[in-house]
Amino acid sequence: MDSFDSLSVSEKAEATELQRLIAVEQQKAQFQAQVHNFTDICWDKCVDSPGSKLDYRTETCLVSCVERFIDTTLAITNRFTQMVQKGAH
């Protein structure tokens, strides 16, 4: 017998809510990790020598770099979603 089955209705609701909150926090952590990854890679690619301000070329490079990562991530995510949906049918 599963221990979840022995819980009361309110305990099951609390456990379900806790699982939802954990999933949300995991998504936030994954997002933060991705932002740090973008920052590291794009910084190394675009910033020659840091100064008090970003010049136009560096700023443009950083924006383009992050946009490429976002576009790629979205394309991979969408493709994966399509594959999962096809497999479910």
Backbone as XML, in Angstrom:
<?xml version="1.0"?>
<chain id="A" units="angstrom">
  <residue number="1" name="MET">
    <atom name="N" x="0.841" y="-1.181" z="0.000"/>
    <atom name="CA" x="0.000" y="0.000" z="0.000"/>
    <atom name="C" x="0.883" y="1.239" z="0.000"/>
  </residue>
  <residue number="2" name="ASP">
    <atom name="N" x="0.550" y="2.198" z="-0.836"/>
    <atom name="CA" x="1.289" y="3.446" z="-0.939"/>
    <atom name="C" x="0.980" y="4.330" z="0.267"/>
  </residue>
  <residue number="3" name="SER">
    <atom name="N" x="1.985" y="4.964" z="0.831"/>
    <atom name="CA" x="1.776" y="5.808" z="2.015"/>
    <atom name="C" x="0.891" y="7.003" z="1.693"/>
  </residue>
  <residue number="4" name="PHE">
    <atom name="N" x="0.850" y="7.441" z="0.434"/>
    <atom name="CA" x="-0.011" y="8.556" z="0.037"/>
    <atom name="C" x="-1.475" y="8.187" z="0.193"/>
  </residue>
  <residue number="5" name="ASP">
    <atom name="N" x="-1.819" y="6.909" z="-0.045"/>
    <atom name="CA" x="-3.208" y="6.454" z="0.063"/>
    <atom name="C" x="-3.729" y="6.501" z="1.496"/>
  </residue>
  <residue number="6" name="SER">
    <atom name="N" x="-2.851" y="6.418" z="2.473"/>
    <atom name="CA" x="-3.280" y="6.396" z="3.864"/>
    <atom name="C" x="-3.485" y="7.792" z="4.441"/>
  </residue>
  <residue number="7" name="LEU">
    <atom name="N" x="-3.217" y="8.826" z="3.686"/>
    <atom name="CA" x="-3.379" y="10.198" z="4.166"/>
    <atom name="C" x="-4.832" y="10.639" z="4.075"/>
  </residue>
  <residue number="8" name="SER">
    <atom name="N" x="-5.203" y="11.578" z="4.933"/>
    <atom name="CA" x="-6.548" y="12.156" z="4.865"/>
    <atom name="C" x="-6.627" y="13.079" z="3.653"/>
  </residue>
  <residue number="9" name="VAL">
    <atom name="N" x="-7.837" y="13.507" z="3.326"/>
    <atom name="CA" x="-8.046" y="14.383" z="2.179"/>
    <atom name="C" x="-7.263" y="15.684" z="2.343"/>
  </residue>
  <residue number="10" name="SER">
    <atom name="N" x="-7.295" y="16.267" z="3.527"/>
    <atom name="CA" x="-6.573" y="17.528" z="3.741"/>
    <atom name="C" x="-5.061" y="17.310" z="3.675"/>
  </residue>
  <residue number="11" name="GLU">
    <atom name="N" x="-4.576" y="16.165" z="4.172"/>
    <atom name="CA" x="-3.148" y="15.870" z="4.099"/>
    <atom name="C" x="-2.719" y="15.655" z="2.647"/>
  </residue>
  <residue number="12" name="LYS">
    <atom name="N" x="-3.595" y="15.000" z="1.866"/>
    <atom name="CA" x="-3.293" y="14.807" z="0.447"/>
    <atom name="C" x="-3.251" y="16.150" z="-0.269"/>
  </residue>
  <residue number="13" name="ALA">
    <atom name="N" x="-4.157" y="17.049" z="0.062"/>
    <atom name="CA" x="-4.180" y="18.380" z="-0.548"/>
    <atom name="C" x="-2.916" y="19.146" z="-0.189"/>
  </residue>
  <residue number="14" name="GLU">
    <atom name="N" x="-2.502" y="19.040" z="1.065"/>
    <atom name="CA" x="-1.274" y="19.714" z="1.502"/>
    <atom name="C" x="-0.054" y="19.125" z="0.793"/>
  </residue>
  <residue number="15" name="ALA">
    <atom name="N" x="-0.011" y="17.812" z="0.667"/>
    <atom name="CA" x="1.112" y="17.157" z="-0.006"/>
    <atom name="C" x="1.155" y="17.552" z="-1.485"/>
  </residue>
  <residue number="16" name="THR">
    <atom name="N" x="0.001" y="17.621" z="-2.120"/>
    <atom name="CA" x="-0.074" y="18.012" z="-3.520"/>
    <atom name="C" x="0.387" y="19.458" z="-3.695"/>
  </residue>
  <residue number="17" name="GLU">
    <atom name="N" x="-0.048" y="20.329" z="-2.805"/>
    <atom name="CA" x="0.366" y="21.737" z="-2.862"/>
    <atom name="C" x="1.869" y="21.860" z="-2.637"/>
  </residue>
  <residue number="18" name="LEU">
    <atom name="N" x="2.404" y="21.093" z="-1.713"/>
    <atom name="CA" x="3.841" y="21.107" z="-1.450"/>
    <atom name="C" x="4.610" y="20.649" z="-2.696"/>
  </residue>
  <residue number="19" name="GLN">
    <atom name="N" x="4.124" y="19.619" z="-3.358"/>
    <atom name="CA" x="4.761" y="19.141" z="-4.586"/>
    <atom name="C" x="4.735" y="20.224" z="-5.663"/>
  </residue>
  <residue number="20" name="ARG">
    <atom name="N" x="3.616" y="20.941" z="-5.749"/>
    <atom name="CA" x="3.494" y="22.028" z="-6.727"/>
    <atom name="C" x="4.487" y="23.145" z="-6.421"/>
  </residue>
  <residue number="21" name="LEU">
    <atom name="N" x="4.581" y="23.516" z="-5.145"/>
    <atom name="CA" x="5.522" y="24.568" z="-4.752"/>
    <atom name="C" x="6.965" y="24.160" z="-5.019"/>
  </residue>
  <residue number="22" name="ILE">
    <atom name="N" x="7.290" y="22.920" z="-4.764"/>
    <atom name="CA" x="8.642" y="22.418" z="-5.041"/>
    <atom name="C" x="8.932" y="22.486" z="-6.541"/>
  </residue>
  <residue number="23" name="ALA">
    <atom name="N" x="7.965" y="22.096" z="-7.355"/>
    <atom name="CA" x="8.146" y="22.146" z="-8.812"/>
    <atom name="C" x="8.372" y="23.584" z="-9.284"/>
  </residue>
  <residue number="24" name="VAL">
    <atom name="N" x="7.631" y="24.529" z="-8.718"/>
    <atom name="CA" x="7.800" y="25.943" z="-9.076"/>
    <atom name="C" x="9.203" y="26.421" z="-8.698"/>
  </residue>
  <residue number="25" name="GLU">
    <atom name="N" x="9.649" y="26.061" z="-7.505"/>
    <atom name="CA" x="10.984" y="26.465" z="-7.058"/>
    <atom name="C" x="12.076" y="25.825" z="-7.924"/>
  </residue>
  <residue number="26" name="GLN">
    <atom name="N" x="11.858" y="24.582" z="-8.354"/>
    <atom name="CA" x="12.823" y="23.929" z="-9.242"/>
    <atom name="C" x="12.894" y="24.656" z="-10.586"/>
  </residue>
  <residue number="27" name="GLN">
    <atom name="N" x="11.742" y="25.089" z="-11.087"/>
    <atom name="CA" x="11.721" y="25.839" z="-12.340"/>
    <atom name="C" x="12.461" y="27.164" z="-12.187"/>
  </residue>
  <residue number="28" name="LYS">
    <atom name="N" x="12.262" y="27.833" z="-11.062"/>
    <atom name="CA" x="12.972" y="29.093" z="-10.810"/>
    <atom name="C" x="14.481" y="28.852" z="-10.770"/>
  </residue>
  <residue number="29" name="ALA">
    <atom name="N" x="14.895" y="27.787" z="-10.108"/>
    <atom name="CA" x="16.320" y="27.470" z="-10.008"/>
    <atom name="C" x="16.899" y="27.151" z="-11.387"/>
  </residue>
  <residue number="30" name="GLN">
    <atom name="N" x="16.157" y="26.419" z="-12.203"/>
    <atom name="CA" x="16.625" y="26.099" z="-13.553"/>
    <atom name="C" x="16.751" y="27.370" z="-14.388"/>
  </residue>
  <residue number="31" name="PHE">
    <atom name="N" x="15.795" y="28.282" z="-14.239"/>
    <atom name="CA" x="15.845" y="29.546" z="-14.967"/>
    <atom name="C" x="17.073" y="30.347" z="-14.552"/>
  </residue>
  <residue number="32" name="GLN">
    <atom name="N" x="17.316" y="30.436" z="-13.248"/>
    <atom name="CA" x="18.483" y="31.166" z="-12.749"/>
    <atom name="C" x="19.778" y="30.538" z="-13.261"/>
  </residue>
  <residue number="33" name="ALA">
    <atom name="N" x="19.851" y="29.220" z="-13.265"/>
    <atom name="CA" x="21.040" y="28.537" z="-13.768"/>
    <atom name="C" x="21.250" y="28.857" z="-15.247"/>
  </residue>
  <residue number="34" name="GLN">
    <atom name="N" x="20.176" y="28.908" z="-16.006"/>
    <atom name="CA" x="20.273" y="29.230" z="-17.429"/>
    <atom name="C" x="20.756" y="30.664" z="-17.622"/>
  </residue>
  <residue number="35" name="VAL">
    <atom name="N" x="20.250" y="31.585" z="-16.820"/>
    <atom name="CA" x="20.688" y="32.982" z="-16.905"/>
    <atom name="C" x="22.185" y="33.082" z="-16.612"/>
  </residue>
  <residue number="36" name="HIS">
    <atom name="N" x="22.642" y="32.373" z="-15.584"/>
    <atom name="CA" x="24.071" y="32.385" z="-15.264"/>
    <atom name="C" x="24.891" y="31.790" z="-16.409"/>
  </residue>
  <residue number="37" name="ASN">
    <atom name="N" x="24.374" y="30.745" z="-17.027"/>
    <atom name="CA" x="25.055" y="30.133" z="-18.167"/>
    <atom name="C" x="25.166" y="31.129" z="-19.321"/>
  </residue>
  <residue number="38" name="PHE">
    <atom name="N" x="24.056" y="31.810" z="-19.645"/>
    <atom name="CA" x="24.086" y="32.831" z="-20.701"/>
    <atom name="C" x="25.117" y="33.897" z="-20.376"/>
  </residue>
  <residue number="39" name="THR">
    <atom name="N" x="25.095" y="34.350" z="-19.144"/>
    <atom name="CA" x="26.012" y="35.411" z="-18.726"/>
    <atom name="C" x="27.458" y="34.991" z="-18.904"/>
  </residue>
  <residue number="40" name="ASP">
    <atom name="N" x="27.801" y="33.811" z="-18.433"/>
    <atom name="CA" x="29.182" y="33.339" z="-18.539"/>
    <atom name="C" x="29.635" y="33.223" z="-19.993"/>
  </residue>
  <residue number="41" name="ILE">
    <atom name="N" x="28.841" y="32.554" z="-20.798"/>
    <atom name="CA" x="29.232" y="32.311" z="-22.189"/>
    <atom name="C" x="29.284" y="33.616" z="-22.976"/>
  </residue>
  <residue number="42" name="CYS">
    <atom name="N" x="28.246" y="34.434" z="-22.842"/>
    <atom name="CA" x="28.201" y="35.671" z="-23.619"/>
    <atom name="C" x="29.235" y="36.679" z="-23.130"/>
  </residue>
  <residue number="43" name="TRP">
    <atom name="N" x="29.499" y="36.710" z="-21.842"/>
    <atom name="CA" x="30.533" y="37.600" z="-21.316"/>
    <atom name="C" x="31.894" y="37.225" z="-21.917"/>
  </residue>
  <residue number="44" name="ASP">
    <atom name="N" x="32.221" y="35.935" z="-21.878"/>
    <atom name="CA" x="33.494" y="35.479" z="-22.418"/>
    <atom name="C" x="33.605" y="35.768" z="-23.913"/>
  </residue>
  <residue number="45" name="LYS">
    <atom name="N" x="32.500" y="35.656" z="-24.624"/>
    <atom name="CA" x="32.496" y="35.869" z="-26.070"/>
    <atom name="C" x="32.581" y="37.346" z="-26.439"/>
  </residue>
  <residue number="46" name="CYS">
    <atom name="N" x="31.934" y="38.214" z="-25.674"/>
    <atom name="CA" x="31.735" y="39.597" z="-26.105"/>
    <atom name="C" x="32.585" y="40.651" z="-25.393"/>
  </residue>
  <residue number="47" name="VAL">
    <atom name="N" x="33.001" y="40.407" z="-24.190"/>
    <atom name="CA" x="33.672" y="41.453" z="-23.409"/>
    <atom name="C" x="35.178" y="41.218" z="-23.432"/>
  </residue>
  <residue number="48" name="ASP">
    <atom name="N" x="35.871" y="42.132" z="-24.103"/>
    <atom name="CA" x="37.335" y="42.035" z="-24.177"/>
    <atom name="C" x="37.971" y="42.499" z="-22.868"/>
  </residue>
  <residue number="49" name="SER">
    <atom name="N" x="37.662" y="43.711" z="-22.488"/>
    <atom name="CA" x="38.200" y="44.247" z="-21.232"/>
    <atom name="C" x="37.104" y="45.096" z="-20.589"/>
  </residue>
  <residue number="50" name="PRO">
    <atom name="N" x="36.650" y="44.704" z="-19.400"/>
    <atom name="CA" x="35.557" y="45.423" z="-18.762"/>
    <atom name="C" x="35.968" y="46.845" z="-18.394"/>
  </residue>
  <residue number="51" name="GLY">
    <atom name="N" x="35.049" y="47.750" z="-18.571"/>
    <atom name="CA" x="35.249" y="49.138" z="-18.196"/>
    <atom name="C" x="34.073" y="49.617" z="-17.371"/>
  </residue>
  <residue number="52" name="SER">
    <atom name="N" x="33.986" y="50.907" z="-17.202"/>
    <atom name="CA" x="32.886" y="51.451" z="-16.397"/>
    <atom name="C" x="31.563" y="51.441" z="-17.162"/>
  </residue>
  <residue number="53" name="LYS">
    <atom name="N" x="31.632" y="51.371" z="-18.502"/>
    <atom name="CA" x="30.433" y="51.330" z="-19.343"/>
    <atom name="C" x="30.668" y="50.341" z="-20.481"/>
  </residue>
  <residue number="54" name="LEU">
    <atom name="N" x="29.575" y="49.790" z="-21.003"/>
    <atom name="CA" x="29.677" y="48.920" z="-22.176"/>
    <atom name="C" x="29.647" y="49.796" z="-23.424"/>
  </residue>
  <residue number="55" name="ASP">
    <atom name="N" x="30.555" y="49.540" z="-24.360"/>
    <atom name="CA" x="30.474" y="50.266" z="-25.614"/>
    <atom name="C" x="29.378" y="49.629" z="-26.481"/>
  </residue>
  <residue number="56" name="TYR">
    <atom name="N" x="29.044" y="50.311" z="-27.559"/>
    <atom name="CA" x="27.937" y="49.870" z="-28.415"/>
    <atom name="C" x="28.191" y="48.468" z="-28.966"/>
  </residue>
  <residue number="57" name="ARG">
    <atom name="N" x="29.411" y="48.197" z="-29.417"/>
    <atom name="CA" x="29.732" y="46.892" z="-30.000"/>
    <atom name="C" x="29.549" y="45.779" z="-28.976"/>
  </residue>
  <residue number="58" name="THR">
    <atom name="N" x="30.024" y="45.999" z="-27.768"/>
    <atom name="CA" x="29.913" y="44.985" z="-26.719"/>
    <atom name="C" x="28.463" y="44.754" z="-26.339"/>
  </residue>
  <residue number="59" name="GLU">
    <atom name="N" x="27.718" y="45.843" z="-26.187"/>
    <atom name="CA" x="26.300" y="45.714" z="-25.838"/>
    <atom name="C" x="25.536" y="44.962" z="-26.917"/>
  </residue>
  <residue number="60" name="THR">
    <atom name="N" x="25.792" y="45.295" z="-28.177"/>
    <atom name="CA" x="25.133" y="44.618" z="-29.297"/>
    <atom name="C" x="25.493" y="43.133" z="-29.316"/>
  </residue>
  <residue number="61" name="CYS">
    <atom name="N" x="26.756" y="42.829" z="-29.082"/>
    <atom name="CA" x="27.199" y="41.438" z="-29.042"/>
    <atom name="C" x="26.491" y="40.669" z="-27.929"/>
  </residue>
  <residue number="62" name="LEU">
    <atom name="N" x="26.421" y="41.264" z="-26.742"/>
    <atom name="CA" x="25.762" y="40.597" z="-25.616"/>
    <atom name="C" x="24.293" y="40.325" z="-25.906"/>
  </residue>
  <residue number="63" name="VAL">
    <atom name="N" x="23.606" y="41.324" z="-26.440"/>
    <atom name="CA" x="22.178" y="41.163" z="-26.759"/>
    <atom name="C" x="21.987" y="40.061" z="-27.802"/>
  </residue>
  <residue number="64" name="SER">
    <atom name="N" x="22.789" y="40.091" z="-28.860"/>
    <atom name="CA" x="22.673" y="39.077" z="-29.916"/>
    <atom name="C" x="22.975" y="37.683" z="-29.383"/>
  </residue>
  <residue number="65" name="CYS">
    <atom name="N" x="23.996" y="37.585" z="-28.547"/>
    <atom name="CA" x="24.387" y="36.300" z="-27.971"/>
    <atom name="C" x="23.248" y="35.700" z="-27.149"/>
  </residue>
  <residue number="66" name="VAL">
    <atom name="N" x="22.672" y="36.485" z="-26.264"/>
    <atom name="CA" x="21.580" y="35.994" z="-25.419"/>
    <atom name="C" x="20.364" y="35.659" z="-26.270"/>
  </residue>
  <residue number="67" name="GLU">
    <atom name="N" x="20.053" y="36.487" z="-27.250"/>
    <atom name="CA" x="18.903" y="36.207" z="-28.119"/>
    <atom name="C" x="19.079" y="34.895" z="-28.875"/>
  </residue>
  <residue number="68" name="ARG">
    <atom name="N" x="20.291" y="34.611" z="-29.333"/>
    <atom name="CA" x="20.546" y="33.340" z="-30.022"/>
    <atom name="C" x="20.325" y="32.165" z="-29.083"/>
  </residue>
  <residue number="69" name="PHE">
    <atom name="N" x="20.799" y="32.291" z="-27.837"/>
    <atom name="CA" x="20.589" y="31.223" z="-26.863"/>
    <atom name="C" x="19.103" y="31.017" z="-26.581"/>
  </residue>
  <residue number="70" name="ILE">
    <atom name="N" x="18.376" y="32.111" z="-26.428"/>
    <atom name="CA" x="16.941" y="32.012" z="-26.154"/>
    <atom name="C" x="16.228" y="31.369" z="-27.334"/>
  </residue>
  <residue number="71" name="ASP">
    <atom name="N" x="16.529" y="31.828" z="-28.544"/>
    <atom name="CA" x="15.901" y="31.250" z="-29.743"/>
    <atom name="C" x="16.192" y="29.760" z="-29.860"/>
  </residue>
  <residue number="72" name="THR">
    <atom name="N" x="17.428" y="29.382" z="-29.610"/>
    <atom name="CA" x="17.817" y="27.976" z="-29.686"/>
    <atom name="C" x="17.099" y="27.152" z="-28.626"/>
  </residue>
  <residue number="73" name="THR">
    <atom name="N" x="17.054" y="27.668" z="-27.409"/>
    <atom name="CA" x="16.377" y="26.960" z="-26.320"/>
    <atom name="C" x="14.899" y="26.778" z="-26.624"/>
  </residue>
  <residue number="74" name="LEU">
    <atom name="N" x="14.258" y="27.825" z="-27.143"/>
    <atom name="CA" x="12.835" y="27.717" z="-27.500"/>
    <atom name="C" x="12.621" y="26.715" z="-28.625"/>
  </residue>
  <residue number="75" name="ALA">
    <atom name="N" x="13.486" y="26.720" z="-29.627"/>
    <atom name="CA" x="13.346" y="25.775" z="-30.739"/>
    <atom name="C" x="13.488" y="24.335" z="-30.251"/>
  </residue>
  <residue number="76" name="ILE">
    <atom name="N" x="14.464" y="24.090" z="-29.397"/>
    <atom name="CA" x="14.665" y="22.738" z="-28.858"/>
    <atom name="C" x="13.473" y="22.332" z="-27.999"/>
  </residue>
  <residue number="77" name="THR">
    <atom name="N" x="12.999" y="23.242" z="-27.168"/>
    <atom name="CA" x="11.851" y="22.953" z="-26.302"/>
    <atom name="C" x="10.607" y="22.651" z="-27.133"/>
  </residue>
  <residue number="78" name="ASN">
    <atom name="N" x="10.367" y="23.464" z="-28.157"/>
    <atom name="CA" x="9.199" y="23.236" z="-29.015"/>
    <atom name="C" x="9.302" y="21.906" z="-29.754"/>
  </residue>
  <residue number="79" name="ARG">
    <atom name="N" x="10.486" y="21.583" z="-30.236"/>
    <atom name="CA" x="10.677" y="20.311" z="-30.940"/>
    <atom name="C" x="10.450" y="19.132" z="-29.988"/>
  </residue>
  <residue number="80" name="PHE">
    <atom name="N" x="10.982" y="19.233" z="-28.788"/>
    <atom name="CA" x="10.799" y="18.180" z="-27.802"/>
    <atom name="C" x="9.313" y="18.014" z="-27.469"/>
  </residue>
  <residue number="81" name="THR">
    <atom name="N" x="8.597" y="19.122" z="-27.319"/>
    <atom name="CA" x="7.162" y="19.074" z="-27.036"/>
    <atom name="C" x="6.421" y="18.373" z="-28.173"/>
  </residue>
  <residue number="82" name="GLN">
    <atom name="N" x="6.771" y="18.693" z="-29.409"/>
    <atom name="CA" x="6.147" y="18.031" z="-30.554"/>
    <atom name="C" x="6.391" y="16.533" z="-30.544"/>
  </residue>
  <residue number="83" name="MET">
    <atom name="N" x="7.620" y="16.143" z="-30.228"/>
    <atom name="CA" x="7.961" y="14.717" z="-30.183"/>
    <atom name="C" x="7.169" y="14.002" z="-29.093"/>
  </residue>
  <residue number="84" name="VAL">
    <atom name="N" x="7.029" y="14.630" z="-27.938"/>
    <atom name="CA" x="6.283" y="14.025" z="-26.829"/>
    <atom name="C" x="4.806" y="13.907" z="-27.207"/>
  </residue>
  <residue number="85" name="GLN">
    <atom name="N" x="4.252" y="14.940" z="-27.832"/>
    <atom name="CA" x="2.833" y="14.904" z="-28.232"/>
    <atom name="C" x="2.587" y="13.832" z="-29.288"/>
  </residue>
  <residue number="86" name="LYS">
    <atom name="N" x="3.504" y="13.662" z="-30.227"/>
    <atom name="CA" x="3.346" y="12.624" z="-31.234"/>
    <atom name="C" x="3.428" y="11.240" z="-30.603"/>
  </residue>
  <residue number="87" name="GLY">
    <atom name="N" x="4.299" y="11.101" z="-29.606"/>
    <atom name="CA" x="4.442" y="9.823" z="-28.925"/>
    <atom name="C" x="3.232" y="9.489" z="-28.072"/>
  </residue>
  <residue number="88" name="ALA">
    <atom name="N" x="2.491" y="10.490" z="-27.645"/>
    <atom name="CA" x="1.321" y="10.270" z="-26.791"/>
    <atom name="C" x="0.107" y="9.834" z="-27.602"/>
  </residue>
  <residue number="89" name="HIS">
    <atom name="N" x="0.143" y="10.077" z="-28.899"/>
    <atom name="CA" x="-1.022" y="9.737" z="-29.723"/>
    <atom name="C" x="-0.952" y="8.341" z="-30.244"/>
  </residue>
</chain>
